[in-house]
Amino acid sequence: MAKGIILVLGGTDAATPTVLNSILHSIGKALEGLPTAICAVFMYIFQTIFDFFVTSGSGQAALTMPIMAPLSDVVGVTRQVSTLAYQLGAGFADAIVPTSASLMGVLGVAKIEWGKYAKWQIKMQGFFFVIGCIFMIVAVAMGFN
């Protein structure tokens, strides 16, 4: 399904005018002039939010990396940092989003309601988010490549 969405958006060829390239251009213009560390944190936030809608790791990579990799070039962040944003966003969000099949399966077996779990887990997610932001800033500062 993820590959189908990429095809509908016009493919990943940077030289062809497509919807995907228009999205990339718009995001690049919106982030233009911001420090690279802030851009990296925005990439991390985007991946975290996107994980709510697509919890499949391969599906999320297929949908977001054609945007995130060239976007990293546009805003001056290394491609490895954009991959780190994907990994942190997907990894940390899977522990809280109710659309994660594995999380809901484990909660179902343990007979724990998601709302009760979320109240307990939200502080840890806040901690994970802050740590993720720090990792992103450090990665940009050291030129993680």
N, C-alpha and C positions, 0 to 999 in steps of 0.2 A: 504494500500500500504506500509506503514511504517513497519508493522509487516512482510509483505512479504520480504522486503529488509533485515530485521533482520534474517529471516529464510535462505535467500540466502547466507548471510554472515556466517552462521553456527550456529546461536543461541547464547544464552547468558551464557552458561555453561562455567565457567572459567577453568574447568578441561579438557575440550575437545579441541584439536587443531583445531582452526577455523580461518577464515580470520579476523573476528572481534578481536580475541585474538592476532593475528599477528599485527594488527593495533595498539592495545593497547600497546603491547610490544615495538613497534617502537616509538610511541609517548613518552612512559615512558623513554626510553633510550635517546631520544632527549632532554627531560626536566631534565634529571638526573644531579644533582649538582647545579641546579639553586635555588635561594631562593624561599621559598614557596609562598611568596607574588607575585613574578614575574610569577610563574606557575599559580596562581589564575587569574592574569591579562590576561595571554595567554588563559586560559579557557574562560574568558569573551569575548576576541577578537574572538575566534573560534565560540562561540555561536552567536555573532553579525553577523559575516560573513555567517554562516550557515543559519541564518534567511532569507537571501536573496533568498536562494534556496528552503527552506521549511518554509513557513510562518505559517502553521498550528501549533498551540501550542502543541496539543497532538501528531501530527506526528513528530515534532521536538524532543519532549521528548522521544518518542519511538525510534527514530534513534540515538540520541546523549547520552542519559543517560546510556545506557549499556556500553558506552565507558567512559563517564565522571565520573561516580561513582567509578569504579575500578581505573581509572587514578588518582583520588583524593587520593586513598589509596596508590598508588605507589609513588606519589610525596610529600606526607605528608600533604595534605590539607584535612580538614574535608569534609565529603559528603555534609553537609549543605552548605558549601562554593561553592561546585560545582553546587548545586541546585540554589544558589544565582546567579552564573554566567549565568546559563540557564535563569533565570527569568529576569535579567537585560538585557542580550543580546537580548532576544526575545522581551521584552517590549519596549526598546528604539529603536530598529531597525524597528519595525513595523510602526513607525511614519515617516519613510523616504523611505523605499525600494519600488520600483515600482511594485514588485510582490505581495504586500499586497492587497488582494481583498478589504478589508474594507477601506483602505486609498484611493485606486483608485475609489471606489464607492463614497466616500465622495467628492473627488475632482471632479468627474464627475457631481454629483448633484450640486456642487457649481460652475461648469464651469470654473475650474482653471486648467491650464496645469501643469503636473507634473514638468516639467523643471522650470517653474516660481516658483512653490511651493518649489522645492528643493533649489533654490537660496536663498529663504527667510528662509528656515528651517535649512540649513546646519550649521549655527552658533549655533543654539540651539542644534543640534545633537552633535556638538563638545563639548558643555557644558555638555550634558548628558553623553557623553563618559568619560570625565574627572571625573565627579561625580561618574560614575560607577566604574572607576578604583580606586578612593579613597575609595568607599564602599568596594571593594574587598580587598584592602590592610588592611583596618581597621578590616574587618571580620577575616582575617588571623591573624592579630596581637592580637585580643581579643580571638582567638580560638573559633569562632562562631560555635556552635554545637546545 
